[in-house]
Amino acid sequence: MSSLRRRFFGSPSPSPSPTPTPPNQENHDFGEDLRLVPTAKLHELKKKGAKQSHKRRNSIIFILGGLFGVCVAAFFAQRQEVISFEGILDLNLDSLIDVLPAGVIKDAKDLTQHERDAVNYDSFSVGLHLQSQGIKALHPVLMVPGVISTGLESWGTEDVSRPYFRKRLWGSWTMMRALVMDKAGWKRHIMLDKDTGLDPPGIKLRAAQGFDAADFFITGYWIWNKILQNLATIGYDPANAFTAAYDWRLSYANLEKRDHYFTRLKSYIEVAASTSGQKTVLVSHSMGSQVVFYFMAWVEAQGHGNGGSDWVDKHIDSWINISGCMLGALKDVPAVLSGEMKDTAQLNAFAVYGLEKFLAKEERAEIFRAMPGISSMLPKGGDAVWGNRTWAPDDRPGQKVSFGTFINFRASNSTSSPRNLTVDDSMRYLWNHTESWYQDQIRHAYSHGVAHTTTEIESNMKDPRKWINPLEARLPRAPKLKIYCFYGVGKDTERSYFYREENDPSTKIDVQIDTTVSHENVHNGIILGEGDGTVNLLSTGYMCAKGWHIRRYNPAGAKIKVFEMPHEPDRFSPRGGPNTGDHVDILGRSSLNDLILRVAGGKGDLIEDNFVSDIRKYSERVKIYEEEEFDRSSNSLDGLVQLLEEQLGVNNQSKTTSKAT
């Protein structure tokens, strides 16, 4: 920790013990002078103290805001060549602290400590509680992170890359500095080659490895850190817990082609099984769940993993699917179409101006398109899952704007946007409004349809493009496999959009989100639905609640458990606290950590389904059905079971009557 941080914010203190100190053990200073104060006087003193505290807080915020304003002014001035921004970066902040009043420094420390105490909770408490119940490390655990979780570092040695050697250009403060000081260089490193989908000439960016690759995004912003802390508490360490970080920019086929990622993943699991004598528990988050689903098809396939149809059953005990975007993330469409999403559409005018000056939407769209891995999260299932022009499975009573029209254009004289678009229409619209290199890469890497028969499914198992889509590929034939779906619900999530045409000749982006539309569930041109703030409920929940109960998608009958977690954020915590259901912050949720440790410790069978949302009702409305022959056999089996139960009841009743006689 730097001396500046220690002086200004103070060293972080350990988490307070939840057990209060007994009164007879407290240290009292009986020599201290005491006075009795009337109640009215006490209230007056409290109010006065609160006002002084509020005044000090405002003073601190004013001073810090002024410093921030100087930095912002310097940044924009640098763009006009008024002053040198490098000079600002060389400013000695220690000397600046020296000239600030001592009272301001003390107040800042007190304020920071107060806020730290307000949001702090013991990260190890979940593991300690389960340890006291006798739960300890059993299965090896392999964690597959999502997009934001994996840092990317430079290994290039060309002139343009040497300043960044072994530094993270995604997931560190180096990324922030590079964005400000060398935006063109950062873009050159972060974007893949538009023709090959691999490294551009002279550039070499690779996923950071080990626990450091996923526990924090940037200093202070934890991702997997709390899960690692609790796993360690019940006996996990680098000998039986691993992270399988990957370069999320690559298409899944190129992950294997360039990095041999799936080959190495298979090797990790086989070594873990041979050294521990136990099958592995896979823990995936977000896009990582798509990676795991692809891997289970790849590892079985002849000419790819060559593991055979029983490899998964022999090596994987459970798959914990956390907030998995199994049917994609709808916000992926506006990201690659116009470089926008809710986070950009809901900025105020000044912030939009600053963002556009810094990284215009055309640049953002170009970056997203040059990362084929991002487009693996384009929506799957089309209108059968997401609805048509008049209806959607997750429409709510009294809702005036249906989710079924995914991209809505307000009435205009345009000929290029004559009607509102469903998800299927929007995908075609995307292909017509993007470059040929992008279309070729995505169409050769992924598929977004629905397989309605077992014959289609088995044919698709020979086509790697289908392996990412659980509506076109099946789970492995692993009857002993257990799948746990843990995800958050109850947080507004992007569901559909209002767009308008952009007639600016200076940009190639000819449409943008119409931020002037706001009414009822429409905010700044974005229609909000149910989900975890990032991924829609149908994507996280449909396959778990219904899809994998359809015979052709789960032919071996792998057991599926669903545990939904309502979003109940702590208002004092910027990350939501121990009961958040947010897409990323849920990784620190206490109940999620509890469930993960129970599965890893071999007690997952005791977990029962917990549905909070209406996902089962929505799933029944999705236009994907069991095949007729299986439906008939299922109905016949249900009838047979019912007949046997009735007969058993009659027999039991007869026996009871006989005994009474």
C-alpha positions in Angstrom: 0.0 0.0 0.0 1.4 3.4 -0.9 2.3 6.0 1.7 -0.3 8.3 0.1 -3.1 5.8 0.6 -2.0 5.1 4.2 -1.9 8.8 5.1 -5.1 9.8 3.5 -7.4 6.8 3.9 -5.6 4.8 6.6 -4.8 1.1 6.7 -7.7 -1.2 6.4 -8.7 -2.7 9.7 -9.7 -6.3 10.2 -13.3 -7.2 10.2 -15.0 -6.7 13.5 -15.9 -9.8 15.5 -19.6 -10.6 15.4 -19.3 -11.6 19.1 -19.7 -8.7 21.5 -17.2 -8.3 24.4 -18.8 -9.2 27.7 -19.4 -6.2 29.9 -17.2 -7.4 32.7 -14.3 -7.7 30.3 -14.5 -4.2 28.9 -11.8 -1.7 29.9 -13.2 1.3 31.7 -11.3 4.3 32.7 -12.8 5.0 36.1 -10.7 8.1 36.5 -12.5 9.8 33.7 -14.7 12.7 34.7 -18.4 12.0 34.2 -21.4 14.5 33.9 -25.1 13.9 33.9 -26.7 15.7 30.9 -30.5 16.3 30.6 -32.2 14.4 27.8 -33.1 17.6 25.9 -29.5 18.8 26.1 -28.3 15.4 24.8 -30.6 15.6 21.8 -29.3 19.1 21.1 -25.7 17.9 21.3 -26.4 15.0 18.9 -28.0 17.3 16.3 -25.1 19.7 16.6 -22.6 16.9 16.1 -24.6 15.6 13.1 -24.6 19.0 11.5 -20.9 19.4 12.0 -20.3 15.9 10.6 -22.4 16.7 7.6 -20.6 20.0 7.1 -17.2 18.2 7.3 -18.4 15.6 4.8 -19.5 18.3 2.3 -16.1 20.1 2.7 -14.3 16.9 1.9 -16.4 16.2 -1.1 -15.9 19.8 -2.3 -12.2 19.5 -2.1 -12.0 16.1 -3.7 -14.4 17.3 -6.4 -12.2 20.3 -7.1 -9.2 18.0 -7.5 -11.2 15.8 -9.9 -12.3 18.9 -11.8 -8.7 19.9 -12.3 -7.8 16.5 -13.7 -10.8 16.6 -16.1 -10.0 20.1 -17.2 -6.4 19.0 -17.8 -7.5 16.1 -19.9 -9.7 18.2 -22.2 -7.2 20.9 -22.3 -4.6 18.4 -23.4 -6.8 17.5 -26.4 -6.7 21.2 -27.4 -2.9 21.3 -26.8 -3.2 24.0 -24.1 -1.2 22.1 -21.4 0.6 18.9 -21.1 -1.3 16.1 -19.3 1.9 14.3 -18.6 2.8 17.1 -16.3 -0.3 16.5 -14.3 0.5 12.8 -13.9 4.0 13.7 -12.6 2.4 15.9 -9.9 3.7 14.9 -6.4 0.4 14.2 -4.6 2.3 13.6 -1.3 3.3 17.3 -1.4 -0.3 18.2 -2.1 -1.4 16.3 1.0 1.1 18.2 3.1 -0.5 21.5 2.3 -4.1 20.3 3.0 -5.3 21.2 6.5 -4.8 18.4 9.1 -8.4 18.5 10.0 -9.5 17.7 6.4 -7.1 14.7 6.4 -8.5 13.5 9.7 -12.1 13.9 8.5 -11.4 12.1 5.3 -9.9 9.1 7.3 -12.9 9.0 9.6 -15.4 9.2 6.7 -13.6 6.4 4.8 -13.5 4.2 7.8 -17.2 4.8 8.5 -18.1 3.8 5.0 -15.8 0.8 5.1 -17.5 -0.4 8.3 -20.9 0.2 6.8 -20.3 -2.2 3.8 -17.9 -4.7 5.4 -18.9 -8.2 6.2 -16.7 -11.1 7.0 -15.8 -12.9 3.8 -14.7 -16.0 5.6 -17.9 -16.4 7.8 -19.7 -18.7 5.3 -16.8 -21.1 5.1 -16.3 -21.1 8.9 -20.0 -21.8 9.5 -19.9 -24.8 7.1 -16.7 -26.0 8.5 -18.4 -26.1 11.9 -21.0 -28.4 10.3 -18.4 -30.8 9.2 -18.2 -29.8 5.5 -14.7 -29.9 4.1 -13.0 -30.1 0.7 -13.9 -33.2 -1.3 -14.2 -32.7 -5.0 -11.5 -30.8 -7.0 -12.9 -27.4 -8.1 -12.3 -25.8 -11.4 -13.5 -22.3 -12.0 -14.3 -20.9 -15.4 -14.8 -17.1 -15.3 -16.9 -14.7 -17.4 -15.9 -11.8 -19.6 -15.1 -9.1 -17.0 -13.4 -11.7 -14.8 -10.3 -12.5 -16.9 -7.4 -10.1 -17.2 -5.6 -9.9 -20.6 -1.8 -9.1 -20.6 0.6 -8.3 -23.3 3.3 -10.7 -24.3 4.4 -8.9 -27.5 8.0 -7.7 -28.0 7.6 -5.4 -31.0 8.3 -1.7 -30.5 4.6 -0.9 -30.0 4.2 -3.6 -27.3 7.4 -3.3 -25.3 6.0 -0.6 -22.9 3.2 -2.9 -22.0 5.1 -6.2 -21.7 3.5 -8.4 -19.0 1.1 -5.6 -18.1 -2.7 -6.0 -18.3 -4.4 -4.1 -21.0 -7.7 -5.4 -19.7 -8.5 -5.6 -16.0 -6.0 -3.2 -14.4 -5.2 0.4 -13.9 -2.7 0.0 -16.8 -5.7 -0.3 -19.0 -7.1 3.0 -17.7 -3.9 4.8 -18.3 -3.4 3.3 -21.8 -7.0 4.4 -22.7 -6.2 8.0 -21.7 -2.6 8.3 -22.9 -2.5 5.9 -25.8 -6.0 5.1 -27.0 -4.9 4.1 -30.6 -2.3 1.8 -29.1 -4.8 0.2 -26.7 -7.3 -0.3 -29.5 -4.5 -1.9 -31.7 -3.8 -4.4 -28.9 -7.3 -5.2 -27.7 -8.9 -5.7 -31.2 -8.4 -9.0 -33.0 -7.5 -9.3 -36.7 -10.7 -8.7 -38.7 -9.9 -11.4 -41.3 -8.5 -14.2 -39.1 -10.1 -13.5 -35.7 -6.6 -14.1 -34.2 -3.8 -11.8 -33.2 -3.0 -8.9 -35.4 0.6 -8.9 -36.8 3.1 -8.0 -34.1 0.5 -8.1 -31.3 0.3 -10.8 -28.6 -2.3 -10.5 -25.9 -3.0 -13.5 -23.6 -5.3 -14.3 -20.7 -3.6 -13.9 -17.3 -3.4 -17.3 -15.5 -3.8 -18.4 -11.9 -6.1 -17.1 -9.2 -4.8 -13.6 -9.8 -6.4 -13.7 -13.2 -9.9 -13.7 -11.7 -10.0 -12.7 -8.1 -9.9 -8.9 -8.8 -10.7 -6.9 -12.0 -8.8 -3.9 -10.8 -7.4 -3.2 -7.3 -10.3 -3.1 -4.9 -13.0 -4.5 -7.3 -13.3 -8.1 -6.4 -14.8 -10.8 -8.7 -14.0 -14.3 -7.5 -12.1 -13.2 -4.3 -14.8 -14.0 -1.8 -15.5 -17.5 -3.3 -11.7 -18.2 -3.1 -11.7 -17.1 0.6 -14.5 -19.4 1.5 -13.2 -22.3 -0.4 -9.8 -21.9 1.4 -11.7 -22.0 4.7 -12.9 -25.5 4.2 -9.6 -26.8 2.9 -9.1 -25.8 -0.7 -5.7 -24.5 -2.0 -3.9 -24.6 -5.4 -3.6 -28.3 -5.2 -7.3 -29.0 -5.5 -8.7 -25.7 -6.8 -7.9 -24.2 -10.2 -9.0 -21.4 -12.5 -9.3 -21.9 -16.2 -9.0 -18.3 -17.5 -9.4 -17.8 -21.3 -9.1 -15.0 -23.9 -12.8 -14.1 -24.1 -12.2 -12.1 -27.3 -11.7 -15.3 -29.3 -14.4 -17.4 -30.9 -14.6 -20.8 -29.2 -13.0 -22.6 -32.2 -10.1 -20.2 -32.1 -9.7 -20.7 -28.3 -8.6 -24.3 -29.2 -6.8 -23.3 -32.4 -4.5 -20.7 -30.9 -4.3 -21.5 -27.1 -5.3 -25.2 -27.0 -7.7 -24.1 -24.3 -10.1 -27.1 -24.3 -7.2 -29.6 -24.5 -5.6 -28.0 -21.4 -9.0 -27.9 -19.7 -9.5 -31.7 -20.3 -6.0 -32.3 -19.0 -6.6 -30.3 -15.8 -9.7 -32.4 -15.1 -8.1 -35.7 -15.8 -5.1 -34.9 -13.6 -7.3 -33.8 -10.8 -9.3 -37.0 -10.9 -6.1 -39.2 -10.9 -4.5 -37.3 -8.0 -7.6 -36.9 -5.8 -9.6 -40.0 -6.7 -12.7 -37.7 -7.0 -14.6 -36.3 -9.9 -14.4 -32.5 -10.5 -16.9 -29.8 -9.8 -17.0 -27.2 -12.5 -18.0 -23.7 -11.4 -18.7 -21.2 -14.2 -20.0 -17.7 -14.4 -21.8 -15.8 -17.2 -20.1 -16.4 -20.5 -18.0 -19.1 -18.7 -21.2 -21.3 -18.6 -21.3 -21.2 -22.4 -17.7 -22.2 -22.5 -18.4 -25.2 -20.2 -21.4 -26.3 -22.3 -19.3 -26.1 -25.5 -16.5 -28.0 -23.8 -18.8 -30.9 -22.8 -19.7 -31.4 -26.5 -16.1 -30.9 -27.7 -14.6 -33.4 -25.2 -16.9 -36.2 -26.4 -16.5 -35.5 -30.1 -14.4 -37.7 -32.4 -11.6 -35.6 -34.0 -11.8 -33.0 -31.2 -11.6 -34.1 -27.6 -11.8 -37.8 -28.4 -13.1 -38.5 -24.9 -16.0 -40.7 -25.9 -19.6 -40.6 -24.8 -18.8 -41.5 -21.2 -15.9 -39.1 -20.5 -18.1 -36.5 -18.7 -19.8 -39.1 -16.6 -16.4 -40.5 -15.5 -14.7 -37.1 -14.7 -17.3 -34.5 -13.8 -19.4 -34.8 -10.7 -21.3 -31.5 -10.9 -21.6 -28.3 -12.9 -22.4 -25.1 -11.0 -23.9 -22.7 -13.5 -23.8 -19.2 -12.0 -25.8 -16.5 -13.9 -25.1 -18.3 -17.1 -26.3 -16.6 -20.3 -27.3 -19.9 -21.9 -29.6 -18.2 -24.4 -27.4 -15.1 -24.8 -27.6 -11.5 -23.6 -29.9 -9.3 -25.5 -27.7 -6.2 -24.8 -25.2 -7.8 -27.1 -27.2 -6.7 -30.1 -27.1 -2.9 -29.5 -23.5 -3.2 -28.5 -22.4 -4.6 -31.9 -25.1 -2.7 -33.9 -24.6 0.8 -32.6 -22.0 0.6 -29.8 -24.7 1.3 -27.2 -26.4 -0.3 -24.2 -28.3 0.9 -21.1 -25.1 2.2 -19.5 -24.5 4.6 -22.3 -28.1 5.4 -23.2 -28.9 6.6 -19.7 -26.0 9.0 -19.3 -26.8 12.7 -19.2 -26.0 15.1 -22.1 -22.7 16.2 -20.6 -21.5 12.7 -19.9 -22.5 11.6 -23.4 -20.5 14.4 -24.8 -17.5 13.4 -22.8 -17.9 9.7 -23.7 -18.3 10.5 -27.4 -15.2 12.7 -27.4 -13.2 10.0 -25.7 -14.5 6.8 -27.3 -17.3 7.4 -29.9 -20.0 4.9 -30.5 -18.6 4.0 -33.9 -15.3 3.1 -32.2 -17.1 1.1 -29.5 -19.1 -0.8 -32.1 -15.9 -1.5 -34.1 -14.2 -2.8 -30.9 -17.1 -5.1 -30.0 -17.3 -6.5 -33.6 -13.5 -7.2 -33.6 -14.0 -9.5 -30.6 -15.9 -12.5 -31.9 -16.1 -14.0 -28.4 -18.5 -11.2 -27.4 -20.8 -12.2 -30.2 -21.2 -15.7 -28.8 -23.7 -14.0 -26.5 -26.0 -12.9 -29.3 -29.6 -14.1 -28.5 -30.4 -17.8 -29.3 -33.8 -19.3 -30.0 -35.2 -16.5 -32.1 -38.9 -15.7 -32.0 -39.8 -19.1 -30.4 -38.1 -17.9 -27.2 -38.2 -14.1 -27.3 -41.7 -13.6 -28.9 -43.3 -12.1 -32.0 -44.7 -8.7 -33.0 -47.7 -8.9 -30.6 -46.5 -11.2 -27.8 -43.6 -12.5 -25.7 -43.5 -15.3 -23.1 -42.4 -12.9 -20.4 -44.9 -10.1 -21.1 -46.5 -9.0 -17.8 -50.2 -8.1 -17.2 -51.1 -4.6 -18.2 -47.9 -4.1 -20.2 -48.5 -1.7 -23.1 -45.3 -2.3 -25.1 -44.7 -6.0 -25.7 -41.2 -7.4 -25.4 -41.8 -9.3 -28.6 -40.8 -6.4 -30.8 -37.2 -6.3 -29.9 -36.1 -3.2 -31.9 -38.9 -0.6 -32.3 -38.8 2.3 -34.7 -41.1 5.2 -34.2 -43.2 6.2 -37.2 -41.2 7.9 -39.9 -40.9 8.3 -43.7 -38.0 6.0 -43.8 -37.8 3.1 -46.2 -34.9 1.3 -44.4 -36.8 0.8 -41.1 -40.4 0.1 -42.3 -41.5 -1.9 -39.3 -40.7 -3.0 -35.8 -38.4 -6.0 -35.5 -38.5 -9.2 -33.6 -35.3 -11.0 -32.4 -35.2 -13.0 -35.7 -35.8 -9.8 -37.7 -33.1 -8.0 -35.6 -30.5 -10.6 -36.4 -31.1 -10.2 -40.1 -31.0 -6.4 -39.6 -27.7 -6.7 -37.9 -26.2 -8.7 -40.8 -27.4 -6.0 -43.2 -25.9 -3.2 -41.2 -22.4 -4.6 -40.4 -19.3 -5.3 -42.4 -18.8 -8.5 -44.4 -15.8 -9.5 -42.3 -17.9 -9.4 -39.2 -20.7 -11.4 -40.7 -18.4 -14.1 -42.0 -16.6 -14.6 -38.6 -19.9 -14.9 -36.6 -21.7 -17.1 -39.1 -18.8 -19.5 -39.3 -18.4 -19.6 -35.5 -22.0 -19.8 -34.0 -25.6 -20.8 -34.6 -28.7 -19.2 -33.0 -31.6 -21.4 -34.0 -33.7 -24.2 -32.5 -33.6 -28.0 -33.1 -37.1 -29.5 -32.8 -36.2 -33.2 -33.2 -33.7 -35.7 -31.8 -32.5 -36.4 -35.3 -31.5 -32.7 -35.7 -29.8 -32.7 -32.3 -27.7 -35.8 -33.1 -26.7 -34.3 -36.5 -25.7 -31.0 -34.8 -23.3 -32.9 -32.4 -21.0 -33.2 -35.5 -21.1 -29.4 -36.1 -19.0 -27.3 -33.7 -21.0 -24.2 -34.6 -24.0 -25.7 -32.8 -22.1 -26.6 -29.6 -22.6 -23.2 -28.0 -26.4 -23.3 -28.3 -28.3 -25.5 -25.8 -31.3 -25.4 -28.1 -29.3 -27.0 -31.0 -27.0 -29.3 -29.0 -27.7 -31.7 -26.1 -26.1 -32.3 -22.7 -23.6 -35.2 -22.6 -25.0 -38.7 -22.0 -24.0 -38.5 -18.4 -26.8 -39.8 -16.1 -24.7 -39.2 -12.9 -24.0 -35.5 -13.8 -25.7 -33.0 -11.6 -26.3 -29.4 -12.8 -27.0 -26.5 -10.4 -28.3 -23.3 -11.8 -27.8 -20.4 -9.4 -28.7 -16.9 -10.5 -30.1 -13.6 -9.4 -33.6 -12.2 -10.1 -35.5 -9.0 -9.5 -33.2 -6.4 -11.1 -34.3 -4.4 -14.1 -32.6 -5.7 -17.2 -32.5 -4.6 -20.8 -35.2 -6.4 -22.8 -35.9 -4.4 -25.9 -35.2 -1.0 -27.5 -36.5 2.0 -29.3 -34.2 3.1 -32.2 -34.1 6.0 -34.6 -32.2 6.5 -37.8 -29.0 8.6 -37.7 -28.4 10.8 -40.7 -24.9 12.0 -39.7 -22.7 11.6 -42.8 -19.6 11.6 -40.6 -20.3 8.2 -39.1 -20.9 4.8 -40.5 -23.4 4.0 -37.7 -26.8 4.8 -39.3 -29.0 4.0 -36.3 -28.9 4.7 -32.6 -31.0 4.2 -29.4 -33.8 6.8 -29.3 -33.2 8.2 -25.8 -36.1 10.6 -26.1 -38.6 7.8 -25.5 -39.5 7.4 -21.8 -42.8 6.1 -20.4 -43.9 3.4 -18.0 -41.4 0.6 -18.4 -39.4 2.5 -21.1 -36.5 4.5 -19.9 -34.4 6.5 -22.4 -35.4 4.2 -25.2 -34.8 1.0 -23.3 -37.6 -1.3 -22.3 -36.7 -3.0 -19.1 -37.7 -6.6 -18.1 -36.7 -9.1 -15.5 -33.2 -10.5 -14.9 -30.0 -9.8 -13.0 -29.2 -6.4 -14.4 -27.2 -7.9 -17.3 -28.7 -11.1 -18.5 -32.5 -11.6 -19.0 -34.4 -14.1 -16.9 -35.3 -16.2 -20.0 -31.6 -16.7 -20.7 -30.5 -17.6 -17.2 -33.6 -19.6 -16.3 -35.3 -21.3 -19.3 -32.9 -24.2 -19.9 -32.8 -24.9 -16.2 -36.5 -24.7 -15.5 -37.8 -26.3 -18.7 -35.4 -26.8 -21.6 -33.2 -29.5 -20.0 -36.3 -31.3 -19.0 -37.1 -31.9 -22.7 -35.9 -35.3 -23.7 -33.8 -34.4 -26.7 -31.8 -31.7 -24.9 -31.0 -34.0 -21.9 -31.3 -37.6 -23.1 -29.5 -39.1 -20.1 -31.7 -37.3 -17.6 -29.0 -35.4 -15.8 -30.4 -33.9 -12.6 -31.1 -30.2 -12.6 -31.5 -28.0 -9.5 -32.5 -24.3 -9.6 -31.9 -21.8 -6.9 -33.0 -18.3 -7.6 -31.7 -15.4 -5.5 -33.8 -12.2 -5.2 -31.9 -8.9 -5.6 -32.0 -7.4 -2.1 -29.1 -4.9 -2.1 -27.7 -3.2 1.0 -28.3 0.5 0.4 -25.0 1.3 2.2 -22.9 -0.9 -0.1 -21.8 0.1 -3.6 -21.6 -3.6 -4.5 -25.0 -4.6 -3.0 -23.7 -6.4 0.1 -24.2 -10.0 1.0 -27.7 -10.3 -0.5 -27.3 -8.8 -3.9 -28.6 -10.6 -7.0 -26.6 -8.5 -9.5 -25.0 -10.4 -12.4 -21.4 -9.8 -11.2 -21.8 -8.9 -7.5 -23.7 -12.1 -6.8 -20.3 -13.8 -6.7 -19.9 -12.2 -3.2 -23.4 -13.2 -2.1 -23.3 -15.2 1.2 -26.0 -17.7 0.1 -24.3 -18.4 -3.2 -21.0 -19.0 -1.5 -22.8 -21.4 0.9 -24.3 -23.4 -2.0 -21.0 -23.6 -3.8 -19.2 -25.0 -0.8 -21.9 -27.5 -0.1 -21.7 -28.9 -3.7 -17.8 -28.9 -3.5 -18.0 -30.7 -0.2 -20.3 -33.4 -1.5 -23.5 -32.2 0.1 -25.2 -30.8 -3.0 -27.9 -33.5 -3.0 -29.4 -31.7 0.0 -30.1 -28.5 -2.0 -33.7 -28.1 -3.1 -35.2 -26.0 -5.8 -36.0 -22.4 -4.9 -38.0 -20.4 -7.4 -38.7 -16.8 -6.7 -39.6 -15.5 -10.2 -42.3 -16.6 -12.7 -39.7 -18.4 -14.9 -41.7 -21.7 -14.9 -44.8 -19.9 -16.1 -42.8 -18.0 -18.8 -41.0 -21.3 -19.8 -44.3 -23.0 -20.5 -45.2 -20.2 -22.9 -42.0 -20.6 -24.9 -42.8 -22.2 -28.3 -40.5 -25.2 -27.9 -42.1 -28.5 -27.2 -41.4 -32.2 -26.5 -41.4 -34.4 -29.5 -44.8 -36.0 -30.1 -43.5 -39.6 -29.6 -41.8 -38.8 -26.3 -44.8 -36.7 -25.2 -47.1 -39.7 -25.8 -44.7 -42.1 -24.0 -44.4 -39.6 -21.1 -48.2 -39.3 -20.8 -48.5 -43.1 -20.9 -45.8 -43.4 -18.2 -47.6 -40.8 -16.1 -50.8 -42.7 -16.5 -49.2 -46.0 -15.5 -47.6 -44.4 -12.4 -51.0 -43.0 -11.5 -52.7 -46.3 -11.9 -50.0 -48.1 -9.8 -50.3 -45.4 -7.1 -54.1 -45.8 -7.0 -53.8 -49.6 -6.9 -51.2 -49.4 -4.1 -53.6 -47.1 -2.2 -56.5 -49.7 -2.6 -54.2 -52.5 -1.4 -53.0 -50.6 1.6 -56.6 -49.7 2.5 -57.6 -53.4 2.2 -54.7 -54.4 4.5 -55.7 -51.8 7.1 -59.3 -52.9 7.1 -58.2 -56.6 7.5 -56.0 -55.7 10.4 -58.8 -53.8 12.1 -61.2 -56.8 11.7 
